[in-house]
Amino acid sequence: MKISPNKFYWLILRVGDWEKKGRCNHLTVRELLPEEKEALGLEGEKATHVARFFDFEAYRQIIGTIREEDDEHLVFDMGEGKSYEFREFRG
């Protein structure tokens, strides 16, 4: 999915069978730097990316892996059954 910080996105938070849908903007996704992994104590873990977004309440920064990505959506896996799905908002 092509990400632009100037667009709005659907945000779907899933924890097990529970899910909550909302919107966000200012989305950015990038790979974690080796120094960041070391500072956070994630050297041996599989966390590879960091996502940052504004959910109309606060800026959020989440660390995990990209589980799925195509032209329509991006699924960001945080482990332990928790994931965030981002889809471009077309309203």
C-alpha positions as a printed Julia matrix, in Angstrom:
91×3 Matrix{Float64}:
   0.0     0.0    0.0
   1.35    3.41  -0.9
   1.33    5.49   2.3
   0.96    9.25   2.31
   1.03   11.23   5.57
  -1.52   13.65   4.07
  -4.3    11.04   3.7
  -6.85    9.61   6.1
  -6.9     5.89   6.85
  -9.29    3.41   8.4
  -7.67    1.91  11.45
  -8.88   -1.47  12.7
  -7.41   -2.63  16.01
  -7.79   -6.38  16.6
  -7.06   -8.21  19.83
  -8.07  -11.87  19.55
 -11.73  -11.9   18.41
 -12.37   -8.29  19.5
 -11.97   -5.4   17.07
 -12.41   -1.64  17.11
 -12.64    0.53  14.0
 -11.55    4.14  13.8
  -9.73    6.64  11.62
  -6.24    8.09  11.64
  -3.96   10.34   9.61
  -0.28   11.35   9.47
   0.59    7.65   9.0
   4.23    6.73   8.49
   5.8     3.25   8.5
   9.52    2.59   8.42
  12.06   -0.09   9.32
  13.58   -0.04  12.78
  17.21    1.0   12.82
  19.71   -1.38  14.49
  20.44    1.29  17.12
  16.72    1.56  17.94
  16.42   -2.22  18.31
  19.39   -2.22  20.66
  18.08    0.72  22.72
  14.65   -0.93  23.05
  16.13   -4.37  23.84
  14.68   -5.98  20.7
  17.87   -7.47  19.21
  16.65  -11.07  19.19
  12.97  -10.35  18.56
  11.24  -10.26  15.22
   9.99   -6.64  15.47
  11.14   -5.01  12.26
   9.08   -1.85  11.71
   7.68    1.16  13.51
   4.37    2.83  12.58
   3.42    6.31  13.72
  -0.01    7.91  13.31
  -2.45   10.4   14.81
  -5.8     8.93  15.89
  -7.49   12.29  16.69
  -6.64   11.83  20.36
  -2.86   11.47  20.39
   0.11   10.48  18.28
   0.7     6.73  18.55
   3.89    4.83  17.85
   3.71    1.06  17.58
   6.48   -1.47  17.01
   5.98   -4.81  15.27
   6.13   -6.56  11.91
   4.25   -6.15   8.66
   2.18   -9.32   8.32
   0.26   -8.45   5.13
   0.59   -5.71   2.57
  -1.04   -5.15  -0.8
  -2.54   -2.23  -2.75
  -5.59   -2.07  -0.48
  -4.35   -2.57   3.07
  -1.46   -3.08   5.47
  -1.65   -5.33   8.55
   0.82   -4.53  11.32
   1.32   -7.42  13.78
   2.38   -6.58  17.33
   2.42  -10.17  18.61
   0.29  -11.84  21.28
  -2.79  -11.69  19.02
  -2.79   -7.89  18.63
  -2.73   -6.28  15.2
  -3.51   -3.0   13.46
  -4.96   -2.87   9.95
  -4.7     0.31   7.9
  -6.87    0.95   4.82
  -7.1     4.13   2.8
 -10.2     6.12   3.77
 -12.49    6.65   0.8
 -15.47    8.52   2.09
